[in-house]
Amino acid sequence: VFHDEATGDEKDFENRCTADVIDGEDAMRLALDWDIHGLYVARRELYEKYPFDTASFLYSDDNTARRHYLHSGKVRFCDGVYYYFQRAGSMMHNPGIHYADWMEATASPKQMLVEERQPETYINHIEARLWQNIVAVAGYYWRYGHTLTKEQRASLLGRIEKHHAAAETDRLPLSLKMKFGFLPFKWNFALFMMQARIYFYLRKAIKGI
């Protein structure tokens, strides 16, 4: 149950799985899109063999859960209720410079899928999400870069360039990589960033966001 600390409002998590018991691979696949949550109790052996994911501040628990689900024979649902308190000052709601952590948070499950030799369709799906996050962080750079220090701007730009260079854009659907604002321009990072600047400027002018 999501609990808003400021207003007291509560909203149930939408569990999109109706079965009481599923196998580990199905649980991992569903968890990739948060169709099931990542709150669970697991055997100690899983944590010993597959330690906590520390690749990113964001979604490290979810990324850990996905690998643990994959290596579980069965995943069973229970009737326990967990209250997830959402605070206005948390990183999730006010990430600041940590907004860029979305890239690492998405690159980590992609790497897990590759290491675990999972189907290409899963990897392609995550690659598309990663690319969307790279573009979003590029937009953040142009919109909020003036609020950062010189060192922070340089660090952020370097992280975007790193993920841009590593992106496997051949995995992206044509509908995404042929869309203005998301064109890869793999051969020219400066051109990619200029595209992002124009895209988010026009988006703000037209939609106000």
Buried (B, 14 or more C-beta within 10 A) or exposed (E): EEBEEEEEEEEEEEEEBEEEEBBBBBBBBBBBEBEBBBEBEBEEEBEEEBEEBEBBEBBBBBBBBBBBBBBBEEBEBEEEEEEEEBEEEEEEEEBEBEBBBBBBBBBBBBBBBBEBEBEEEBBBBBBBBBBBBBBBBBBBBBEBEEEBEEEBBEBBBEBBBBBBEEBBBEBBEEEBBEEEBBBBBBEEBEEBBBBBBEBBEEEEEEEEE
